[in-house]
Structure formats: structure tokens, C-alpha cells
């Protein structure tokens, strides 16, 4: 990943974009017949999880 990692607890959407882009750079979606849909699905799952992490962090 890049040296400027985004804080998940502050910016969950940006962090999800960063991880999804790094996955794409690593070729994680190359074996999918519909890479666009695979990328969007991965981003949506990451975003959902990172928003949960942010919520859990705010509740502490």
C-alpha cells in the first residue's frame, strides 16, 4: 500500500477506496469475468466494514 494510509476511523470511505485500488493494482480482480462489478462489490463491502469500525471507535 502507499505510504500515506488513510485512517479508517476518521475517513472510512477514503480508506475503502484506498484498499480497493490497492487490490486492483495487485491484480485481485483479474480472474473475474466482470471486473467492474467485482471492484464495486469489494469496495461496498470494505466501506460497510470500515463504517462499522468507525462507529465502534466512536462508541468507546
C-alpha positions in Angstrom: 0.0 0.0 0.0 1.1 3.6 -0.3 2.9 5.3 2.4 0.0 7.7 3.1 -2.5 5.4 4.6 -5.9 6.8 5.4 -7.2 6.5 9.0 -10.2 4.1 8.9 -11.8 5.6 12.0 -11.7 9.1 10.5 -12.3 8.5 6.8 -13.9 5.1 6.2 -14.9 5.8 2.6 -11.5 7.1 1.6 -9.9 4.1 3.3 -12.2 1.7 1.4 -11.2 3.4 -1.9 -7.6 3.1 -1.0 -7.8 -0.6 -0.2 -9.9 -1.4 -3.3 -7.5 0.5 -5.5 -4.5 -1.4 -4.0 -6.4 -4.7 -4.6 -6.9 -3.7 -8.2 -3.2 -2.8 -8.6 -2.3 -6.2 -7.2 -4.5 -8.0 -9.8 -7.1 -9.2 -7.4 -9.9 -8.7 -9.9 -8.1 -10.1 -13.0 -9.8 -13.5 -12.8 -13.3 -12.1 -12.7 -15.3 -12.0 -15.9 -16.9 -8.7 -14.8 -14.0 -6.8 -13.1 -16.0 -3.6 -12.7 -18.7 -5.3 -10.7 -16.2 -7.2 -8.7 -14.4 -4.0 -7.9 -17.6 -2.2 -6.8 -18.7 -5.2 -4.7 -15.4 -5.3 -2.9 -15.5 -1.5 -2.4 -19.0 -1.7 -1.0 -18.1 -4.5 1.5 -14.9 -2.6 2.6 -16.9 0.6 3.0 -19.6 -1.1 5.1 -17.0 -2.7 7.3 -14.9 0.4 7.7 -18.0 2.4 8.7 -18.7 -0.2 11.3 -15.2 0.2 12.6 -15.7 4.0 12.7 -18.9 3.6 14.6 -17.4 1.2 17.1 -14.5 3.6 17.6 -16.8 6.5 18.2 -18.8 4.5 20.8 -15.7 3.8 23.0 
